[in-house]
Amino acid sequence: MIDERADAGRSLPWPSDKLPLMLAPMQGLTNRALRAQFIQWVRPDTVFTEFMRVNPPGARQRLAAGDLRDLAAAEGGVPLVVQLIGHGRESLVSAAQAAQAAGAVHINLNLGCPYGRMTSGLTGGGMLRRPEELAEIIPALRQAIAGTFSVKIRAGYDDTGQITTLLPLFEASGVDFLVLHPRTVVQEYSGRADHAVTAAVVQQTRLPVIANGDIRSAADGLRVLGDTGAAGLMLGRGAIADPLLFERLRGRAAVDPDRNERRAMLQRYLRELLARYDELFCGDVQVLGKIKGVIATMDDPDFSKGLKQLKKAKTLRAFAAVLDEFGETDG
């Protein structure tokens, strides 16, 4: 079980008496329906939006109208962090101002997405190719953001040592906390997240560091916390596949549930999420696309046949029928 520790003197987007467990921003997955499901089921200490694309100069709006409707200080009483992805000081600053005007209090800059390096203007992890531009962007964002300002970052573009060269900038600019995924941008999702890098960063900065990457079980999370001294954990694919990972880390759910427990949990989780998606999205194709994105995070060998059948379902009726018998043909 995690020891909950107080963090004094900071206005951070998690309870001051807790070591936070955060739901990661995952494009195409952590929409408001899924966030609501997690808040109802396991109440993460902090939730993040999917990244919100910042439109370039000349666009009528810096952020899409649909994104602006999602902005708030919290959802269901849980602090909501709005993640921006874009490039250019002017665009990012005006996007942060627009987000705040729409109700955002906690704003995060994405310096980690490995696919941002492919665009015409470097965004996400691609921004690490030009660290000299960050020296202008980070202080300008800090000045523009009235609430908390954080950065989600890879360890470097092609060198895991790059993060340590950026720590003085983040500290001097007044960044409130870092979320670190200890792979490089060019690695994308290959290999393993090297949390020895996380431990080194924790030792070298006074900023709270949230550990992210390859935390698929309670054992993984507790090991990362013990090895790194991180201020908290951000849970992504592992939590999408098993939302009770939050409760397993808190010691309020079985660390190693048996097959029947896992089967019942997955059936209930997918049924409830399907109902939420049916309200938010339109038609079988859209709803199935979203729910299959969730299933793609699951790799439980005990249910390989059932998961494969769910992925093949062509209609919501067929999906529901497979889900009713889920796991019965496995094993």
GIKA-V758978 format. One line per field, one symbol per residue. psi: psi as a letter, one per 30 degrees, with the letter a starting at -180 (. if undefined). A space follows every 10 residues. Layout:
# GIKA-V758978
psi->???
This chain:
# GIKA-V758978
psi->kkkkkkjkgk ilhlkfgljk jkklkjkfeh lfeeeeeeee efilfklkll kkkkklkfke kekkeeeeff klflkhfkkk kkkkkalkee eeeeeeeeee fffkekkkkj gfkfffffle kklbfffffi fffffeeeee eeefjebkkl kkklflegjf feefffeeee eefgkelkjk jhlleffcgl akkjgeeeee eefflfkkkk kkjhjfleee eeeeeeffgl fakkkceeee eifgeefeef gglkeillee eeeeeeeeee eeeeeeefee ljleeeeeee efeeeffkhj ffheeeeeee ffkfleeeee eeeegkfffl .
